[in-house]
């Protein structure tokens, strides 16, 4: 499973900050705005607000998926950093998303925990959904976007859980949008993200004289 649905990204999440020092905040852009005529304050503020809204809507339309920057595959990877007590073992594990601060070989599954500058995502380890390359890459792209977003934040399990939770919500959205579907051949069918929605086909139904529907044979 790791060989089929895994992605490793380099991260700049800081190992140097203690957990309670750095706060995670979204990146913001600041604009310089000077008013020379006090009588035109309200007019200029309205114009500035309209300009910002137009720019935001344009940015949303032009927004492209974050390009994938996977870590180059390594050779002869050995499990390291585990230790007697499991080492750091920084991770976030949910039903469909497992994130580890380590490099995991996609073929041998060797777990090199000494490479904590990398985050490895294991997607849908129980094969509850049907995936193709496009849908997998969309999740990986969103994961890369989140990793970039939390640049400079403390590398803790809390930070990884924030990322993992957002990826879970993204998978749910993909399911509701019909981009992925449940794997009906999965070992366990519990429909963890809601029961499948079946669209009823009414094209073959005709109404007879008594007003009762009749289905064509």
Secondary structure, 3 states (H helix, E strand, C coil): CCCCCEEEEECCCECCCCCCCCCCCCCCCCCCCCCCCHHHHHHHHHHHHHHHHHHHHHHHHHCCCCCCCECCCCCCCCCECCCCCCCCCCEEECCCEEEECCEECCCCCCEECCCCCEEEEEECCCCCEECCHHHHHHHHHHHHHHHHHCCCCECCHHHHHHHHHHHHHHHHHHHHCCCCEECCCCCCCCCCCCCCCCCCCCCCEEECCCCCEEECC
